[in-house]
Amino acid sequence: MRELLRSLPAVSGDAPPFDQGTASDDPLELFAAWFTAAVELGVPEPHAATLATADADGRPSARVLFLKDVGPEGFAFATDARSAKAADLAANPQAALGFWWQQLVRQVRVAGAARYLGAEVSGVDYLARSPASRAAAAGVRPGEPLTSVDDLRAAMRDARGRIDADPGFVLPTWQAWLVVPQVVEFWQGSADRAHVRLVYRRTGDGWDHALVWP
C-alpha cells in the first residue's frame, strides 16, 4: 500500500483564480461563492461533507453526510437521535465540517458549536425529504446489530408502506442540527505546494480574517 499511495497524484485539479485581498468580510458569502463554483463546474455531490464529533470522553468520530442548508446562523444537517453522532453532540455539542472539491483543489473547514433546532424544525426537515429518504430513516435502527441486509430491505419496505399510507408521518427521533461557526478556513491548493489558507474567526458580531502559513 505504501508504494501505491505514494504513486498517486495529489493536488491535481485546476485551481481558479483567488484574490484573497478582495475576499468578502463574511465567510458565509465566500462559502456560497465557492460552493456555487463547485456546482457550476459539475463537482459530484458538492454538498457532501465530513462531520467530525467527539463523545464526552473526547473520542473523535467522523462520517460523510449531506449539507441541508446554509444561512446566516450556520450549516444545517439532520440525523436520528439514536445515531452515534447525535449521542456525541448531546454529550459534547461541538462539531467540525470538512468539504473537499477536488476539481477546484479547494477545501473548506468549519468548526463551532452544534445546536439542536427543535422538534418543529426537525419535522419540517423530515417532511421535505423524498418518500424514499423518509422510509430509509424510519425503517432503520441506527447502530443496532443487523442479521442480514435482507432484513434491512424488508424493514425499509415496511416503512415505505407506512409513509405512503400517512404522508404526514414524522419520525419522532429525527433531529435537525446547526453548526454555528466560530472558525471557517478556505484552503486552495497549488501544484507548487504554495497552498493558500484564509482563516476567518468570529469576533463578537463580526469576523476577522487573515492568511496563515500552510
C-alpha positions in Angstrom: 0.0 0.0 0.0 2.8 2.4 0.7 4.1 2.4 -2.8 0.6 2.6 -4.3 -0.3 5.5 -2.1 2.9 7.4 -3.0 2.4 6.8 -6.7 -1.0 8.6 -6.8 -1.2 12.2 -7.9 -2.2 14.9 -5.4 -3.3 18.5 -5.8 -4.2 17.6 -9.4 -7.2 19.8 -10.0 -7.4 23.1 -11.8 -7.5 25.9 -9.2 -9.3 29.0 -10.3 -8.0 32.5 -9.5 -8.5 33.5 -5.9 -7.7 37.1 -4.8 -7.6 36.9 -1.0 -7.3 40.7 -0.8 -10.9 41.1 -2.2 -12.4 38.3 -0.3 -15.7 39.0 1.5 -15.7 40.0 5.2 -18.3 37.4 5.7 -17.2 33.7 5.4 -20.7 32.5 4.6 -20.7 34.8 1.5 -17.4 33.3 0.4 -18.6 29.8 1.1 -21.6 30.5 -1.1 -19.4 31.7 -3.9 -17.0 28.7 -3.7 -19.9 26.3 -3.4 -21.6 27.8 -6.5 -18.4 27.5 -8.4 -18.2 23.8 -7.5 -21.8 23.2 -8.6 -21.2 25.1 -11.9 -18.1 23.1 -12.6 -20.0 19.8 -12.1 -18.2 18.6 -9.0 -20.0 15.4 -7.9 -22.1 15.8 -4.8 -20.5 19.1 -3.7 -22.9 19.2 -0.7 -21.2 16.1 0.8 -19.2 17.0 4.0 -17.3 15.1 6.6 -18.8 15.8 10.1 -16.5 15.3 13.0 -17.7 14.9 16.5 -16.3 13.7 19.9 -18.0 11.9 22.7 -18.0 13.0 26.4 -14.5 11.4 26.8 -13.1 13.2 23.8 -13.0 10.2 21.5 -13.4 11.5 17.9 -15.6 10.1 15.2 -16.1 11.3 11.6 -18.5 10.4 8.8 -19.8 11.8 5.5 -23.2 13.4 5.3 -25.1 15.9 3.1 -25.5 19.5 4.0 -29.1 20.6 4.0 -28.9 24.4 4.3 -26.5 27.3 4.8 -27.6 30.6 6.3 -26.5 33.5 8.4 -26.6 31.3 11.5 -24.6 28.4 10.2 -24.6 25.0 8.4 -27.6 22.6 8.8 -27.8 18.9 8.7 -30.0 16.2 10.2 -29.7 12.9 11.8 -31.5 10.3 14.0 -31.4 10.8 17.8 -30.4 7.2 18.1 -27.3 7.7 16.0 -23.7 7.9 17.3 -23.3 11.4 16.1 -26.4 12.6 17.9 -25.2 10.9 21.1 -21.8 12.7 20.6 -23.5 16.0 20.1 -25.8 15.6 23.1 -22.7 15.0 25.3 -20.3 17.4 23.6 -22.0 19.9 21.4 -19.0 20.9 19.3 -18.5 19.9 15.7 -16.4 20.3 12.6 -17.3 20.1 8.9 -14.9 19.5 6.0 -15.7 20.0 2.3 -13.4 18.8 -0.4 -13.8 19.8 -4.1 -11.0 18.1 -5.9 -11.6 19.6 -9.4 -11.1 23.0 -7.9 -8.3 22.0 -5.5 -10.4 23.6 -2.7 -11.5 22.6 0.7 -13.4 24.4 3.4 -13.2 23.7 7.1 -15.8 24.8 9.6 -15.7 24.5 13.4 -18.1 25.6 16.1 -20.9 24.9 18.4 -23.6 22.4 17.4 -27.2 23.3 18.2 -30.3 21.1 18.1 -33.0 23.1 16.3 -36.1 21.5 18.0 -39.0 19.3 17.1 -40.7 21.7 14.8 -37.7 22.4 12.5 -36.8 18.7 12.6 -40.3 17.8 11.4 -40.1 20.3 8.6 -36.7 18.9 7.5 -38.1 15.3 7.6 -41.1 16.1 5.5 -39.0 18.0 3.0 -37.2 14.7 2.1 -38.3 12.3 -0.6 -40.6 9.4 0.4 -37.7 7.0 -0.2 -35.4 9.0 2.1 -38.1 9.2 4.8 -38.7 5.5 4.6 -35.0 4.7 4.8 -34.8 6.8 8.0 -37.9 5.3 9.5 -37.0 1.8 8.7 -33.6 1.6 10.4 -32.3 1.2 14.0 -29.0 3.0 13.9 -26.1 1.1 15.3 -28.0 -2.0 16.4 -26.9 -5.4 15.3 -28.2 -6.5 11.9 -28.6 -10.1 10.9 -28.7 -9.5 7.1 -29.1 -6.8 4.5 -32.3 -8.6 3.5 -33.7 -7.7 7.0 -32.8 -4.1 6.4 -34.5 -4.0 3.0 -37.6 -5.6 4.5 -37.8 -3.0 7.2 -37.4 -0.2 4.7 -40.2 -1.7 2.5 -42.5 -1.8 5.6 -41.5 1.8 6.4 -42.3 2.9 2.8 -45.7 1.4 3.1 -46.3 3.4 6.3 -45.0 6.6 4.6 -47.3 6.1 1.6 -50.3 5.5 3.9 -49.5 8.5 6.1 -47.6 11.2 4.1 -47.6 13.5 7.2 -45.8 11.0 9.4 -42.7 12.4 11.1 -40.2 10.1 12.6 -40.1 11.1 16.4 -36.4 10.6 16.7 -35.5 12.8 13.7 -33.3 15.8 14.6 -32.2 18.9 12.7 -28.9 20.4 13.8 -26.9 23.5 13.1 -23.2 24.0 13.2 -22.7 27.6 14.3 -19.2 28.5 13.0 -16.6 30.1 15.1 -13.8 29.4 12.6 -14.0 28.9 8.9 -11.0 28.2 6.8 -10.8 28.4 3.0 -7.9 26.3 1.5 -6.9 26.5 -2.1 -4.2 24.1 -3.2 -1.4 24.8 -5.6 0.8 22.4 -7.7 3.9 24.1 -6.3 2.6 23.5 -2.7 2.2 27.2 -2.0 -1.2 26.5 -0.7 -3.4 29.4 0.3 -5.1 29.3 3.7 -7.5 32.1 4.5 -8.9 31.8 8.1 -12.0 33.6 9.5 -12.5 33.8 13.2 -15.6 35.1 14.8 -15.2 38.3 17.0 -18.4 39.3 18.7 -20.9 40.2 15.9 -18.3 40.1 13.1 -15.3 38.3 11.7 -11.6 38.8 11.4 -9.8 37.0 8.6 -6.2 36.6 7.6 -3.8 34.4 5.7 -1.9 31.7 7.7 1.0 29.6 6.7 0.2 26.2 5.1 
